[in-house]
Amino acid sequence: MNNETNKLIPEIRFPEYKSEGIWDKRKLGEISNIVIGGTPSTIIDEYWNGDIGWIGSGELKNNIIKSPTKYITELGMKKSSTYLLPKGTTVLAMTGATLGKVGFLDINSCGNQSVAGFIGLTNLNSKFLFYQLQKETTQILSFAGGGAQAGINKSNIENLILHIPLRIEEQQKIADCLSSLDEVIATQIDKLETLKTYKKGLMQSLFPQEEEKMPKLRFSEFFTSLIKICFAELGEIKIGLTHKPDYINTGIPFLSSKNISGGYIDFKDIQYISKEKFESMPESTKPKVGDILFTRVGSNLGNPIILEKNIEFGIFVSLGFFRVNKKANNYYMKYWMESDLFWKQVNQKVGGGAKDNLNSTWLREFELYIPSIEEQQKIADTLYSLDNLIKEQVDKIEQLKLHKKGLMQGLFPKVKN
């Protein structure tokens, strides 16, 4: 058996198909009719808000499409180049942020001109194709040009090389295996969303809302009134270095807003400064353990994080930190900075076309009703425990995704096209 033949047999194979031999190598255009969607005129009302589903490439995220975001009328479908794809069709994003990602229709739906659908399959299971194309992302993206308008065309898709088992039953078995794992992942994602929703509702009850002086929910041992106070009375607000230092290949980490995401510091893509530069920087640009680090600019605005480890680093002006005094618990304040009341005050400042920016001057003027330090601690402990459950659930989902990735590598032949 030569090397090429070896490559066309996966490492993992169901026992009943081990004697079936090598997989077939085909171009996608040879075994599928590829149809491209279209968009009805958006200025003709009669074309829209009907009962025919219509999806865009942005909805394709290697997922099952259970409902469209928009609907068109039968007239809109007839007066455009779109095509009604039946339930069970695999679709591919040809442009945009989701370029190369696929979807599997659980509904009948049309698509726009950035969506390719695969119908009329020849000895090819549609759900198997859904997973095969996920594995072939690199090959798909290799056809895309660079720049802001990167995309692929119908000819590119027709020339995609696929490797498929000859028996449709084996394709179905592989699809069923991966589909079952996807269902487990989806269930765990639903649990994560439930935890996040519960946390949001709990925070709305534990923190006084707008125009309220007392929270809706309170621990039984606490009954004294809350005190109205300005943010500045609870600690010091500091901002990062206002000029860019000289960067070096390795040294002291120097963080900016891009390094803060999802409640964590990302040390993978950071800049470094020299020890001498770090020591010459003001202390106000060097967060310490217990400080609340937050982003001051951009779409990642806010995102407060407690520094729990003693790590030496400096920050750029796109970051700031809050160092509480004896009146405040740092975790309580971190959670308050995640609350709706905090963000209502932020939106009042950045609304009306103003650039998103957590300005330290008006941040100091923010007001809140604050309980005793003991009650702050109890609230912080409660939410911290819930955050740990959320983190455990996130980790569980990531492990399942890694398992799926490894399983797909074994279920499909390792071939360089």
C-alpha positions in Angstrom: 0.0 0.0 0.0 1.6 3.3 -1.1 1.8 6.6 0.9 -1.0 8.2 -1.0 -3.3 5.2 -0.2 -2.4 5.4 3.4 -3.3 9.1 3.5 -6.8 8.3 2.3 -7.6 6.2 5.3 -8.5 7.9 8.6 -6.8 7.0 11.9 -10.2 6.4 13.5 -12.7 4.2 11.7 -15.8 2.4 12.8 -15.2 -1.4 13.0 -17.8 -2.3 10.4 -16.0 -0.1 7.8 -12.4 -1.0 8.4 -12.4 -3.4 5.4 -14.0 -0.8 3.0 -10.6 0.4 1.8 -9.5 3.9 0.8 -11.7 7.0 0.6 -12.5 8.7 -2.7 -11.0 12.0 -3.8 -13.4 14.3 -5.6 -13.9 18.0 -6.4 -17.0 19.4 -4.7 -18.4 20.7 -8.1 -18.4 17.1 -9.4 -20.7 15.8 -6.7 -22.9 18.8 -5.8 -25.0 21.4 -7.5 -23.8 24.7 -6.1 -26.3 27.6 -5.9 -25.6 31.1 -4.9 -28.2 33.3 -3.2 -29.3 36.9 -3.8 -30.9 39.9 -2.2 -34.3 41.3 -3.1 -34.4 45.1 -3.5 -34.4 46.7 -0.1 -36.3 49.7 -1.2 -39.4 47.7 -2.3 -41.5 46.9 0.8 -43.5 44.2 -0.9 -40.4 42.0 -1.1 -39.8 41.9 2.7 -41.4 40.6 5.9 -43.1 37.7 4.3 -43.0 34.1 5.5 -39.9 32.8 3.5 -36.7 32.7 5.5 -33.6 34.5 4.3 -30.2 34.3 5.8 -26.9 36.2 5.4 -23.3 34.9 5.6 -23.0 36.4 9.1 -25.4 33.8 10.4 -23.1 30.9 9.4 -20.8 30.0 12.3 -20.4 26.2 11.9 -23.8 25.9 13.4 -27.3 24.5 12.9 -29.6 27.2 11.5 -32.9 26.9 13.3 -34.4 30.3 12.4 -33.6 33.1 10.0 -33.1 36.7 11.1 -35.1 38.1 8.1 -38.0 37.0 6.0 -38.9 37.8 2.4 -42.1 37.4 0.3 -42.7 35.0 -2.6 -42.6 38.0 -4.9 -39.2 39.1 -3.4 -37.9 35.6 -4.0 -39.1 35.6 -7.7 -37.8 39.1 -8.4 -34.2 38.4 -7.1 -31.5 35.8 -7.8 -32.0 34.1 -4.4 -32.9 30.4 -4.2 -35.1 28.5 -1.7 -32.9 25.9 -0.1 -34.6 22.9 1.5 -34.2 21.8 5.1 -31.1 19.6 5.5 -28.9 21.7 3.1 -25.3 22.6 4.0 -24.5 26.3 3.3 -21.1 28.1 3.1 -20.2 31.7 3.8 -18.3 33.2 0.8 -17.4 36.6 2.2 -17.4 38.7 5.4 -16.3 38.0 8.9 -17.6 34.4 8.7 -15.8 33.6 5.4 -15.2 29.8 5.2 -17.7 28.9 7.9 -20.7 26.7 7.3 -24.2 26.2 8.5 -26.7 23.3 8.3 -30.3 24.3 7.6 -32.9 23.0 10.0 -35.4 25.0 8.0 -36.3 25.9 4.4 -34.5 29.2 3.7 -33.2 31.5 1.0 -29.7 33.1 1.3 -28.0 36.2 0.1 -25.3 36.5 -2.5 -22.6 35.6 0.1 -24.2 32.2 0.8 -23.6 29.1 -1.3 -25.9 26.1 -0.9 -25.2 22.5 -1.8 -28.0 20.6 -3.3 -28.4 17.6 -5.7 -25.6 15.7 -3.9 -24.2 12.6 -5.6 -23.3 9.8 -3.2 -22.7 12.6 -0.6 -24.4 13.0 2.8 -25.3 16.6 3.5 -24.5 16.4 7.2 -21.2 14.7 6.4 -20.4 17.6 4.0 -21.2 20.1 6.8 -18.4 18.5 8.9 -16.1 17.9 6.0 -16.1 21.6 5.1 -15.3 22.6 8.7 -12.2 20.5 8.4 -11.3 22.1 5.1 -11.4 25.7 6.3 -7.7 26.2 5.5 -8.2 25.0 1.9 -11.3 27.2 1.6 -9.5 30.3 2.8 -6.6 29.7 0.5 -8.8 30.7 -2.4 -9.7 34.1 -0.7 -7.8 37.2 -1.7 -6.4 39.5 0.8 -7.8 42.9 1.8 -11.1 44.1 3.3 -13.2 42.5 0.5 -11.7 39.0 0.8 -13.9 36.3 -0.5 -14.4 33.2 -2.7 -16.4 32.6 -5.8 -18.4 29.7 -7.2 -15.5 28.4 -9.2 -13.3 28.3 -6.1 -16.0 26.2 -4.3 -16.4 23.9 -7.3 -12.6 23.1 -7.1 -12.5 22.3 -3.4 -11.0 18.9 -2.9 -12.9 16.5 -0.7 -12.1 13.1 0.6 -15.2 10.9 1.3 -16.0 7.3 2.1 -17.5 5.4 -0.8 -20.4 4.2 1.3 -23.0 6.7 2.2 -23.7 4.7 5.4 -20.2 5.4 6.7 -20.6 9.1 5.9 -23.9 9.0 7.9 -22.1 7.3 10.8 -19.4 9.9 11.0 -22.0 12.7 10.8 -24.1 11.1 13.5 -21.1 10.8 15.8 -20.1 14.4 15.4 -23.7 15.6 15.6 -24.1 13.8 18.9 -21.1 15.6 20.3 -22.3 18.9 18.9 -25.6 18.3 20.8 -23.6 17.8 24.1 -21.7 21.0 23.4 -24.9 22.9 22.7 -26.4 21.6 26.0 -23.4 22.8 27.9 -23.6 26.2 26.2 -27.2 26.5 27.2 -26.2 25.8 30.8 -23.6 28.5 30.6 -26.1 31.0 29.3 -28.5 30.0 32.1 -25.8 30.7 34.6 -25.0 34.1 33.1 -28.6 35.1 33.0 -29.0 34.0 36.6 -26.0 36.1 37.6 -27.4 39.1 35.8 -30.7 38.8 37.6 -29.0 38.3 40.9 -26.9 41.4 40.5 -30.0 43.4 39.6 -31.5 42.3 42.9 -28.3 42.7 45.1 -27.5 46.2 43.9 -30.0 49.1 44.2 -31.3 50.1 40.8 -31.8 53.6 39.4 -33.9 55.8 41.7 -33.7 53.1 44.5 -32.0 53.4 47.8 -32.2 49.8 48.8 -31.7 46.5 47.0 -34.6 44.2 46.2 -32.7 41.2 47.8 -30.8 41.3 51.0 -29.1 38.9 53.4 -31.2 38.6 56.6 -28.4 39.6 58.9 -28.1 43.1 57.3 -30.7 45.7 57.7 -29.0 49.1 58.1 -29.5 51.8 55.4 -27.1 52.1 52.5 -25.1 55.2 52.1 -25.0 57.3 49.0 -21.4 58.1 48.0 -19.3 59.2 45.1 -16.9 56.8 43.4 -13.9 59.0 44.3 -14.6 58.6 48.0 -14.0 54.9 47.8 -10.5 54.9 46.4 -8.1 56.2 43.8 -8.5 56.1 40.0 -5.3 55.9 38.0 -4.6 55.8 34.3 -1.8 54.3 32.3 1.2 55.9 30.6 0.1 58.6 28.2 2.9 58.0 25.7 4.2 54.9 24.0 7.5 53.7 25.4 10.2 52.0 23.3 9.4 48.4 23.0 11.9 45.5 23.2 11.6 41.8 22.4 11.5 40.6 26.0 11.4 42.3 29.4 8.6 43.8 31.6 5.1 43.3 30.1 3.4 46.5 29.0 -0.4 46.1 28.6 -3.0 48.0 26.7 -6.8 47.5 26.2 -6.3 44.8 23.6 -4.9 42.6 26.4 -8.1 42.6 28.4 -10.9 40.3 27.3 -13.6 38.1 28.8 -12.6 38.9 32.4 -9.0 37.9 31.9 -5.6 39.3 31.0 -4.2 37.9 27.8 -0.5 37.7 28.0 -0.1 36.0 24.6 0.1 39.2 22.5 1.8 41.8 24.5 4.6 44.4 24.2 7.6 44.5 26.5 9.6 47.4 28.0 13.0 47.5 29.7 13.5 47.2 33.4 15.0 50.7 33.5 11.9 52.2 31.7 9.6 50.4 34.0 11.3 51.6 37.1 11.2 55.2 35.8 7.5 55.1 35.2 5.1 56.7 37.7 3.7 54.4 40.3 0.2 55.4 39.0 0.9 53.3 35.9 1.8 50.1 37.8 -1.2 48.2 39.1 -0.8 46.0 42.2 -2.5 42.9 43.6 -6.1 43.7 44.6 -6.4 46.6 42.1 -9.4 46.7 39.7 -8.0 47.0 36.2 -10.4 48.3 33.5 -10.3 49.3 29.8 -10.9 53.0 29.1 -11.5 53.1 25.4 -13.0 51.1 22.5 -15.5 48.4 22.1 -14.0 46.6 25.0 -15.0 49.4 27.4 -15.0 48.6 31.1 -14.4 44.9 31.5 -13.1 45.2 35.2 -10.6 42.6 36.4 -9.2 42.0 39.9 -5.4 41.5 39.9 -5.1 38.3 41.9 -1.4 37.6 41.3 1.7 39.6 42.0 2.8 40.2 38.4 5.1 43.1 37.5 3.8 45.1 34.5 3.0 48.6 33.3 -0.1 49.9 31.5 -0.8 52.2 28.6 -3.3 55.0 28.8 -6.1 52.8 27.3 -6.2 51.1 30.6 -6.9 52.4 34.1 -7.2 50.9 37.6 -9.1 51.6 40.8 -7.5 51.0 44.2 -10.1 50.9 46.9 -9.7 52.3 50.4 -11.0 50.9 53.7 -14.6 51.9 52.8 -14.9 49.5 49.9 -14.4 45.9 49.1 -12.5 45.5 45.8 -14.6 42.6 44.6 -17.9 44.4 45.5 -16.7 47.4 43.5 -15.6 45.2 40.6 -19.1 43.7 40.4 -20.7 47.1 40.7 -18.7 48.2 37.7 -20.4 45.3 35.8 -23.9 46.3 36.9 -26.6 48.1 34.9 -26.5 51.1 37.2 -22.8 51.7 36.5 -23.4 51.4 32.8 -26.4 53.7 32.8 -24.1 56.4 34.2 -21.4 55.6 31.6 -24.0 55.8 28.8 -25.2 59.2 30.0 -21.6 60.4 29.5 -20.6 58.7 26.3 -24.0 59.0 24.5 -24.9 61.5 21.8 -22.0 60.7 19.5 -19.2 61.1 22.1 -16.2 58.8 21.7 -16.4 55.8 24.0 -14.0 56.7 26.8 -14.1 56.0 30.5 -13.0 59.5 31.5 -11.4 59.4 34.9 -12.7 62.9 35.8 -16.4 62.0 35.5 -15.8 58.5 36.6 -14.9 59.9 40.0 -18.3 61.7 40.1 -20.3 58.5 39.7 -22.7 57.8 42.6 -23.8 54.6 44.2 -25.6 53.4 47.4 -23.1 51.3 49.3 -23.7 48.9 52.3 -21.4 48.2 55.2 -18.0 46.6 54.4 -19.3 43.3 55.9 -22.3 43.2 53.6 -20.1 44.2 50.6 -18.0 41.1 51.4 -21.0 38.8 51.6 -22.3 40.0 48.2 -18.9 39.8 46.7 -18.4 36.2 48.0 -21.8 35.2 46.6 -21.1 36.5 43.1 -17.5 35.2 43.2 -18.8 31.7 43.8 -21.2 32.1 40.9 -18.3 33.3 38.7 -16.4 30.2 39.6 -19.3 28.1 38.4 -19.4 30.1 35.2 -15.6 29.6 34.7 -15.9 25.9 35.3 -18.7 25.7 32.7 -16.6 27.7 30.2 -13.7 25.3 30.7 -15.9 22.3 30.3 -17.1 23.7 26.9 -13.6 24.4 25.8 -12.5 20.8 26.7 -15.5 19.4 24.7 -14.5 21.6 21.7 -10.9 20.4 21.9 -12.2 16.8 22.0 -14.3 17.5 18.9 -11.3 18.9 17.1 -9.2 15.9 17.9 -12.0 13.5 17.0 -12.4 15.2 13.6 -8.7 14.9 13.0 -9.0 11.2 13.5 -12.2 10.6 11.6 -11.0 12.3 8.4 -7.8 11.4 6.5 -4.8 13.6 7.1 -4.2 14.9 3.5 -2.6 18.0 2.2 -4.5 19.2 -0.8 
